[in-house]
Amino acid sequence: MNPFLLFKDKSLTLQKDFSSRDEALLDDLGIEPILQAMSEGDELIYQSSKTVLLNILTDAESIHYRQEILRDCLKNQDTVRRFYEISTQTVEREKNIYFGFFGRNADSMLSRSIEVFEMFIDEFYAVKKIITENINNFNSPGFRNLFDIFTDELNDTYLSKLLSHLKNLRFKRGMLISAGLGKGNKGVDYTIRKELENENRIIKRIMNLKNGYSVITVNENDLSGMRALSDIKAKSIAKTATLLASSADHVLNFFKTFQIEIGFYIGALNLYNRLKNLNLPISFPEIVLNDDFVIKSNNLYDIALSLSLNGRVIKNRIENINRNPVIITGANKGGKTTLLRSIGQSQLLMQSGMFVPADFYTSNISNGIFTHFIREEDSELKSGKLDEELNRMNDIANNLSKYSILLFNESFETTNEIEGSEIGRQIVEALVENKVRVVFVTHLYTLARHFLKKYNGKALFLRAERGNNGERTFKIKPGNPLSTSFGVDLYHTIFK
């Protein structure tokens, strides 16, 4: 039994440990504020969202499967939140059902498992009630499959039978046990037998005395006799207790998985509502099913920046159709890094099955999303900054595959212009030849000019817009790289 709300054929397992490359991706793209907006302080939603975002989908069918479920969630927010509340409540209630004074012996295990199962059945009925009231409001295959579990597999007849069995396992009328004699006349093969269902079962037992049966009564003050009876009971219920405990764990795992998977969608709803309240555009992306490098978007923005500025951000338009690499140049603090993050965030959200921050966003699926951003000076570095950059690049290269996307931000600028440009040239050319999609923000004019000459007509060149007076509009528009570094802007900033 599995909710299958994130994948068609498997469950999501929360990931606790992430690689340094994963953490760098989150940091470079500004994902932490997004995760905070999604989780709203709920640690499980945070972990679920982080795990999903760092394990992107790489096929259109899986992305569409998730998108349809999310659309259902957006139309039925109160219902979906109720599902999360019930699953969370169930997991917490199970933790509070104790084994009792004697710990994990067979009797205690059986008693606890019965209590847990009875609680589960209560929660099953609570979920079924919500489903019955809202079943016609959900259309996605994911939710329809989940509802089938509760309406077909967990129907009222099944749950009623389960309750009846649990009631019998409390042995309120005593236990019927069979056993045999083994070596040394020790009891073996202790087995619980089904109780006689006829209301005259006691009379039948008495009548059976004529057929060779006998009754032995143990005085309650006979400690040895009571221990012997307790031992017989423990041996008789051991298998049943283990089986019931295992079944309870199975059901608990269903609720835990349900909580984790529905938790991701709660996170998506939280983020959606935040962006809508800021009057920011949101759309479901369109997936291009070919190998070209395609990014087409209008009013694309950086979610993290938007959250920190309460929606007051500049939005950009980008249209790249089968051009690789994409080179972004222009004046410093002109919005280049913001656009780069916007692209990375959108690609990450799209391949997690979510909406994107734009009026529309069209792209192909990447086999992996990687970032190589310039780092602040680290006093603990044991080698130079260029060595650190090259080591990170080596780690990325070892994990790249065809049709991955790699976002560079001012990479290889920790050395001189000539050396940095040559390093960047060799790396980018090798990446492009191997079908890796490259978006490169750079101040290295020598590097940008080389790409302009070699990839003219095959690469896309964008430039941060700058007014004649040095004013930044934070708009990124098509434009070839310029040789000036706008040093006069720096002069006026310092000596104004």
C-alpha positions in Angstrom: 0.0 0.0 0.0 1.5 3.3 -1.1 0.2 6.8 -1.8 2.2 7.2 -5.0 1.8 11.0 -5.0 5.3 11.9 -6.2 6.1 8.9 -8.3 4.0 6.4 -10.1 5.9 3.4 -8.9 7.9 4.3 -5.8 7.9 6.3 -2.6 10.0 9.3 -1.6 12.6 8.7 1.1 13.6 11.8 3.0 17.3 12.6 2.4 19.2 13.8 5.4 22.7 14.1 4.0 23.5 16.1 0.9 26.7 16.4 -1.1 28.7 19.7 -1.0 27.7 20.0 -4.7 24.0 19.8 -3.7 24.4 22.4 -1.0 26.3 24.7 -3.4 23.5 24.4 -5.9 21.0 25.5 -3.3 23.2 28.4 -2.2 24.1 29.6 -5.7 20.5 29.6 -6.8 19.2 31.2 -3.6 16.9 28.2 -2.8 17.0 28.5 1.0 14.5 31.4 1.1 12.3 29.4 -1.2 12.4 26.4 1.1 11.7 28.7 4.1 8.6 30.1 2.3 7.5 26.5 1.4 7.9 25.1 4.9 6.7 28.0 7.0 8.5 26.5 10.0 7.4 22.9 9.5 10.6 20.8 9.5 9.1 17.8 7.7 7.8 20.0 4.8 11.3 21.6 4.7 13.0 18.3 4.4 10.5 16.9 1.9 10.8 20.0 -0.3 14.6 20.0 -0.2 14.7 16.3 -1.0 12.4 16.7 -4.0 14.2 19.8 -5.4 17.6 18.1 -5.2 16.3 14.9 -6.9 14.9 16.3 -10.1 12.8 14.4 -12.6 14.3 13.7 -16.0 11.3 12.6 -18.0 8.3 14.5 -19.2 5.8 11.9 -18.1 6.9 12.0 -14.5 6.9 15.8 -14.5 3.3 15.9 -16.0 2.2 13.4 -13.4 3.3 15.7 -10.6 2.0 18.8 -12.3 -1.5 17.3 -12.5 -1.5 16.4 -8.8 -0.3 19.9 -8.0 -3.1 21.4 -10.0 -5.6 19.3 -8.0 -4.0 20.6 -4.8 -4.3 24.2 -6.0 -8.0 23.7 -6.6 -8.6 21.9 -3.3 -6.2 23.6 -0.8 -8.3 23.1 2.3 -8.9 19.4 1.6 -5.2 18.7 0.9 -4.2 20.5 4.1 -6.7 18.3 6.0 -5.0 15.2 4.5 -1.6 16.5 5.8 -3.1 17.2 9.3 -4.6 13.7 9.5 -1.3 12.0 8.4 0.7 14.1 10.8 -1.8 13.4 13.6 -1.6 9.7 12.9 2.2 9.5 13.0 2.2 11.5 16.3 -0.5 9.3 17.9 1.4 6.2 17.1 4.4 7.5 18.9 2.3 8.1 22.0 1.1 4.5 22.3 3.5 2.9 24.7 4.5 -0.8 25.0 3.6 -0.8 28.7 5.4 -1.6 31.9 6.9 -5.0 30.8 8.4 -3.7 27.5 8.6 -5.6 24.3 7.4 -9.0 25.3 4.9 -10.8 23.2 1.9 -9.9 25.3 2.8 -6.2 25.4 3.6 -6.2 21.7 0.3 -7.7 20.8 -1.6 -5.3 23.1 0.1 -2.3 21.6 -0.3 -3.5 18.0 -4.0 -3.9 18.6 -4.3 -0.4 20.0 -2.3 1.0 17.1 -4.4 -0.8 14.5 -7.6 0.5 16.1 -6.2 4.0 16.0 -5.2 3.5 12.3 -8.8 2.4 11.5 -10.1 5.6 13.0 -7.8 7.6 10.8 -8.7 5.5 7.7 -12.3 6.4 8.3 -11.4 10.1 8.7 -9.6 10.1 5.4 -12.4 8.1 3.7 -14.9 10.7 4.9 -12.9 13.5 3.3 -12.5 11.5 0.1 -16.3 10.8 -0.1 -17.1 14.4 0.3 -14.5 15.6 -2.3 -13.9 12.8 -4.7 -15.4 14.6 -7.7 -13.1 17.6 -7.2 -9.9 15.7 -8.0 -9.0 14.5 -11.5 -5.3 13.7 -11.5 -4.3 10.0 -11.9 -2.2 10.3 -8.7 -5.1 11.3 -6.5 -7.6 9.0 -8.2 -5.3 6.0 -7.5 -5.0 7.1 -3.9 -8.7 7.4 -3.6 -9.1 3.9 -5.1 -7.0 2.5 -2.2 -9.5 3.9 0.3 -12.7 3.1 -1.6 -11.8 -0.3 -2.9 -9.0 -1.9 -0.8 -10.0 -0.3 2.5 -13.7 -0.5 2.0 -16.1 -0.6 5.0 -16.5 -4.4 4.8 -12.8 -4.9 5.1 -12.3 -2.4 8.0 -15.3 -3.9 9.8 -13.7 -7.4 9.5 -10.4 -6.0 10.7 -12.0 -4.5 13.8 -13.7 -7.8 14.5 -10.4 -9.7 14.4 -8.7 -7.1 16.6 -11.5 -7.5 19.1 -11.0 -11.3 19.1 -7.3 -10.9 19.7 -8.0 -9.2 23.0 -9.1 -12.6 24.2 -11.8 -11.3 26.5 -13.3 -14.8 26.7 -10.0 -16.6 27.1 -7.7 -18.2 24.6 -8.1 -21.5 22.8 -4.7 -23.0 22.3 -3.3 -26.3 20.8 0.1 -27.7 21.4 2.1 -30.9 21.1 4.7 -32.7 23.1 8.3 -32.5 22.0 11.6 -33.9 23.4 11.6 -34.3 27.1 7.8 -33.8 27.1 8.3 -30.1 26.5 5.4 -28.3 24.8 5.9 -27.5 21.1 3.9 -26.0 18.2 1.8 -23.7 20.4 -1.0 -22.4 18.2 -3.9 -20.1 18.8 -7.2 -21.6 17.6 -10.2 -19.7 16.4 -12.8 -19.3 19.0 -16.1 -21.1 18.7 -18.6 -18.5 17.4 -21.7 -20.3 18.7 -23.1 -18.5 21.8 -23.3 -21.9 23.5 -19.6 -22.6 23.2 -19.2 -22.9 27.0 -21.9 -25.5 27.2 -20.1 -27.4 24.3 -16.8 -27.3 26.2 -18.5 -28.8 29.3 -20.1 -31.4 27.1 -16.7 -32.3 25.7 -15.5 -33.3 29.1 -17.3 -36.6 28.5 -15.0 -37.2 25.5 -11.8 -37.2 27.6 -11.3 -33.5 28.2 -10.3 -32.2 31.7 -10.2 -28.8 33.3 -7.2 -27.6 35.4 -7.7 -24.6 37.5 -4.6 -22.6 38.7 -5.0 -20.8 41.9 -4.2 -17.1 41.6 -1.8 -17.4 44.5 0.2 -20.2 42.7 3.0 -18.1 41.3 4.7 -21.0 39.6 1.5 -22.0 38.0 0.7 -18.4 36.9 4.2 -18.1 35.4 3.7 -21.4 33.5 0.4 -20.1 32.1 2.0 -16.8 31.2 4.8 -18.7 29.4 2.2 -20.8 27.5 0.4 -17.7 26.5 3.6 -15.9 25.3 4.6 -18.9 23.2 1.1 -19.2 21.7 0.8 -15.5 20.7 4.4 -14.9 19.7 3.9 -15.4 16.0 0.6 -13.5 16.0 2.1 -10.6 17.9 5.1 -10.4 15.5 2.9 -10.5 12.5 0.5 -7.9 13.8 3.4 -5.6 14.8 4.9 -6.0 11.3 1.5 -5.2 9.7 1.2 -2.1 12.0 4.6 -0.9 10.9 3.5 -1.4 7.2 0.4 0.8 7.8 2.5 3.3 9.8 4.9 3.6 6.8 1.9 4.3 4.6 0.9 7.3 6.8 4.5 8.4 7.1 4.9 8.3 3.3 1.6 10.0 2.9 2.7 12.8 5.3 6.0 13.2 3.5 4.6 13.3 0.0 1.5 15.4 0.7 3.9 17.7 2.7 5.8 18.6 -0.5 2.5 19.7 -2.1 1.7 21.7 1.1 5.0 23.4 0.6 4.2 24.2 -3.0 0.8 25.7 -1.9 2.5 27.8 0.6 5.0 29.2 -1.9 2.2 29.7 -4.5 0.1 31.7 -2.1 3.1 33.9 -1.1 3.9 34.7 -4.7 0.2 35.4 -5.5 -0.1 37.7 -2.5 2.8 39.6 -4.0 1.0 39.9 -7.3 3.8 38.0 -9.1 3.2 35.9 -12.2 3.2 32.1 -11.9 2.7 29.5 -14.6 3.2 25.8 -15.3 6.1 25.3 -17.7 5.8 23.8 -21.1 8.3 21.0 -21.8 10.1 20.8 -25.2 10.6 17.2 -26.2 13.8 17.5 -28.2 17.5 17.8 -27.6 17.9 21.5 -28.6 18.8 24.0 -25.9 15.6 25.9 -25.5 14.6 28.5 -22.9 11.7 30.8 -23.7 10.2 32.9 -21.0 8.5 36.3 -20.3 8.5 38.2 -17.0 11.0 35.8 -15.5 12.1 36.7 -12.0 14.2 35.6 -9.1 11.8 34.1 -6.4 14.3 34.6 -3.5 14.9 38.2 -4.4 11.2 38.8 -4.8 10.4 37.4 -1.4 13.0 39.6 0.3 11.8 42.7 -1.6 8.1 42.0 -1.2 7.6 41.5 -5.0 9.4 44.7 -6.1 11.7 43.1 -8.7 12.5 43.6 -12.4 11.4 40.8 -14.6 13.1 39.7 -17.8 12.3 38.1 -21.1 14.6 35.5 -22.6 14.3 33.6 -25.9 16.9 31.0 -26.7 16.2 28.4 -29.4 19.0 25.9 -30.0 21.9 28.3 -29.2 24.7 27.1 -27.0 26.4 28.6 -25.1 24.4 31.6 -23.7 26.8 34.4 -22.8 25.6 37.2 -20.5 27.8 40.3 -20.2 27.4 44.0 -19.2 28.0 46.4 -16.4 28.5 45.3 -12.9 25.4 45.1 -10.7 23.2 45.2 -13.7 21.0 42.1 -13.0 23.1 39.4 -14.7 23.4 37.1 -11.7 19.7 37.6 -10.9 18.8 36.4 -14.4 21.1 33.4 -14.0 19.5 32.5 -10.8 16.0 33.0 -12.3 16.9 30.4 -15.0 18.3 28.0 -12.5 15.4 28.3 -10.2 12.9 27.8 -13.0 14.6 24.8 -14.3 14.8 23.3 -10.9 11.2 23.9 -10.1 10.0 22.7 -13.5 11.9 19.4 -13.1 10.4 19.0 -9.6 6.9 19.1 -11.1 6.2 22.6 -9.9 5.1 26.0 -11.3 7.7 28.6 -12.3 8.2 32.3 -11.7 7.1 33.7 -15.0 4.2 34.4 -17.3 5.3 31.4 -19.3 8.4 29.3 -19.3 9.3 26.8 -22.1 12.4 24.6 -21.8 13.7 21.1 -22.4 14.5 18.7 -19.7 18.1 18.7 -18.5 19.8 15.5 -17.2 21.3 17.5 -14.3 21.5 21.1 -13.1 24.9 22.4 -12.0 26.3 25.7 -10.9 29.8 27.1 -10.8 29.6 30.5 -9.0 32.5 32.6 -7.8 33.1 32.2 -4.1 33.9 34.7 -1.4 37.4 34.6 0.0 37.8 31.7 2.4 40.5 32.2 5.1 40.7 28.4 5.5 41.6 27.7 1.9 44.9 25.9 1.7 45.5 26.9 -1.9 44.6 29.8 -4.2 41.1 30.8 -5.3 41.8 29.7 -8.8 42.8 26.2 -7.6 39.6 26.1 -5.6 37.6 27.0 -8.7 39.3 24.4 -10.8 38.8 21.7 -8.1 35.1 22.5 -8.0 35.0 22.4 -11.8 36.7 19.0 -11.8 34.0 17.7 -9.4 31.2 19.0 -11.6 32.8 17.5 -14.7 32.9 14.1 -13.1 29.2 14.2 -12.6 28.1 15.9 -15.9 26.3 14.0 -18.6 25.0 15.0 -22.1 22.1 17.5 -21.9 23.0 18.7 -18.4 22.8 22.4 -17.8 25.7 24.3 -16.2 25.4 27.9 -15.0 28.6 29.8 -14.6 28.7 33.1 -12.6 31.9 35.1 -13.1 34.0 31.9 -13.1 37.8 32.0 -13.5 38.0 35.7 -12.9 40.3 35.3 -9.9 43.3 35.3 -12.2 44.3 37.7 -14.9 42.2 38.4 -18.0 44.2 36.4 -20.4 44.7 33.3 -18.3 41.0 33.3 -17.0 39.7 33.7 -20.6 41.8 30.8 -21.8 40.7 28.5 -19.0 37.1 29.5 -19.6 37.4 29.0 -23.4 38.8 25.5 -23.1 36.2 24.4 -20.6 33.2 25.8 -22.4 34.2 24.5 -25.8 34.6 21.0 -24.4 31.2 21.3 -22.7 29.4 22.5 -25.8 31.0 19.8 -27.9 29.7 17.2 -25.5 26.1 18.6 -25.6 26.2 20.2 -22.2 24.1 23.4 -22.1 26.0 26.4 -20.8 24.9 29.8 -19.5 27.9 31.9 -18.6 27.9 35.3 -16.9 31.3 36.9 -17.4 33.2 40.2 -17.2 36.1 38.7 -19.2 35.8 40.5 -22.5 38.6 38.4 -24.1 36.5 35.3 -23.4 33.2 36.8 -24.6 34.8 38.1 -27.8 36.2 34.7 -28.5 32.8 33.1 -28.3 31.4 35.9 -30.4 33.8 35.0 -33.2 33.7 31.3 -32.9 30.0 30.8 -32.2 28.5 33.7 -34.1 25.0 32.6 -35.0 25.2 29.5 -32.8 25.4 31.2 -29.4 23.1 33.7 -27.7 24.6 36.9 -26.4 22.7 38.9 -23.7 23.8 42.1 -22.1 22.8 44.0 -18.9 21.2 47.3 -20.0 22.8 50.5 -18.9 21.7 54.1 -19.4 24.1 56.8 -20.8 24.3 58.2 -17.3 25.3 54.8 -15.9 21.9 54.0 -14.5 21.1 50.3 -14.3 17.7 49.2 -15.4 18.3 45.6 -14.4 17.0 44.5 -17.7 18.9 41.9 -19.7 18.5 42.2 -23.4 20.1 40.6 -26.5 23.4 42.4 -27.2 27.0 41.6 -28.1 29.7 42.0 -25.4 31.3 45.5 -25.2 35.0 46.1 -24.6 34.4 48.7 -21.9 34.3 47.8 -18.2 32.6 51.1 -17.4 35.3 52.1 -15.1 33.9 55.6 -15.1 30.9 54.2 -13.1 33.3 53.2 -10.4 35.0 56.6 -10.4 31.7 58.4 -10.0 30.6 56.0 -7.2 33.8 56.6 -5.2 34.3 60.3 -5.8 30.7 61.5 -6.0 
